[in-house]
Amino acid sequence: MKIFGDNEVNLKNIVASGFLLIGCGVYALDFSPAPVGSKRGFASLHIGGTYAITQNTSRDYKSERGAVIFGIKRGLALGQQRKMLLNAWLDGSAGKENRNGLYGFSLGGQVGYRLFNGRIIAHLGGGFELQNLAIPEISTQRNQYSIYGGLVNAEIFLDIAKGYGLSVGYRRGFRYQSGKSELNHMRFNNDVFIVSFSYYAFSI
């Protein structure tokens, strides 16, 4: 019984030591926002998911599709405390379902502001987008239908630790049009919701 008791005590000590080490490790992690130095340049990477709702202005066509999205930003942090941000962005999305999956490409510019010492970064901007149009009736044909047009966007980034965090965004595309003659009379609006893991690096 004594041997069993000693083993039980040792096991409890090991478990307690393990929890102590884990606790110390979590405590040692640096959850401060991304540091900002003397240089004005910054960049960011984003990878996540997007969900797009596309419909024409007469509301007799509607498509809802999801995809993976990858994007980059490059810009300047301005002001004495580098709170004001100006940047260009570029991203692409790719879904499934062959021709009727969501495939898109967009670029544009944004104005941003670092809040709470960079814990939260808010962006507003606009740009251009090109994406395919899902038409199941033509999925067996070789023709690919695409639409393009201008958009506005809004985005919030939460810095969890040293520039790594979560971004949530919304885009609104207005009156997209197609280069195909049979769709020249149609205009499409596009609502896009984006959630992504992001990384921001300043002073580069």
URWO-V154578 format. One record per residue. RES is the residue in three letters. PHI is phi as a letter, one per 20 degrees, with the letter a starting at -180 (NA if undefined). Layout:
BEGIN
res->(RES;RES)
phi->(PHI;PHI)
END
This chain:
BEGIN
res->(MET;LYS;ILE;PHE;GLY;ASP;ASN;GLU;VAL;ASN;LEU;LYS;ASN;ILE;VAL;ALA;SER;GLY;PHE;LEU;LEU;ILE;GLY;CYS;GLY;VAL;TYR;ALA;LEU;ASP;PHE;SER;PRO;ALA;PRO;VAL;GLY;SER;LYS;ARG;GLY;PHE;ALA;SER;LEU;HIS;ILE;GLY;GLY;THR;TYR;ALA;ILE;THR;GLN;ASN;THR;SER;ARG;ASP;TYR;LYS;SER;GLU;ARG;GLY;ALA;VAL;ILE;PHE;GLY;ILE;LYS;ARG;GLY;LEU;ALA;LEU;GLY;GLN;GLN;ARG;LYS;MET;LEU;LEU;ASN;ALA;TRP;LEU;ASP;GLY;SER;ALA;GLY;LYS;GLU;ASN;ARG;ASN;GLY;LEU;TYR;GLY;PHE;SER;LEU;GLY;GLY;GLN;VAL;GLY;TYR;ARG;LEU;PHE;ASN;GLY;ARG;ILE;ILE;ALA;HIS;LEU;GLY;GLY;GLY;PHE;GLU;LEU;GLN;ASN;LEU;ALA;ILE;PRO;GLU;ILE;SER;THR;GLN;ARG;ASN;GLN;TYR;SER;ILE;TYR;GLY;GLY;LEU;VAL;ASN;ALA;GLU;ILE;PHE;LEU;ASP;ILE;ALA;LYS;GLY;TYR;GLY;LEU;SER;VAL;GLY;TYR;ARG;ARG;GLY;PHE;ARG;TYR;GLN;SER;GLY;LYS;SER;GLU;LEU;ASN;HIS;MET;ARG;PHE;ASN;ASN;ASP;VAL;PHE;ILE;VAL;SER;PHE;SER;TYR;TYR;ALA;PHE;SER;ILE)
phi->(NA;f;f;f;f;f;f;f;f;f;f;f;f;f;f;f;f;f;f;f;f;f;f;f;f;f;f;f;f;e;e;f;f;g;f;c;d;e;f;e;f;b;b;b;c;c;b;a;c;c;c;d;d;d;b;e;f;e;m;d;c;b;c;c;b;d;a;e;c;c;b;c;c;b;a;c;d;d;n;f;d;l;e;e;c;c;b;d;c;b;b;b;c;b;d;c;m;l;f;e;f;e;c;b;b;b;b;r;c;b;d;c;b;e;d;l;m;n;f;c;c;d;c;c;a;b;a;c;c;c;b;f;d;e;c;g;f;d;f;e;e;e;f;d;e;c;c;b;r;e;b;c;b;c;b;c;d;d;e;e;b;l;n;e;a;c;d;c;c;c;c;c;d;d;l;f;c;d;e;f;f;f;d;f;e;d;c;c;d;c;d;c;d;c;c;b;e;c;c;d;c;d;l;c)
END
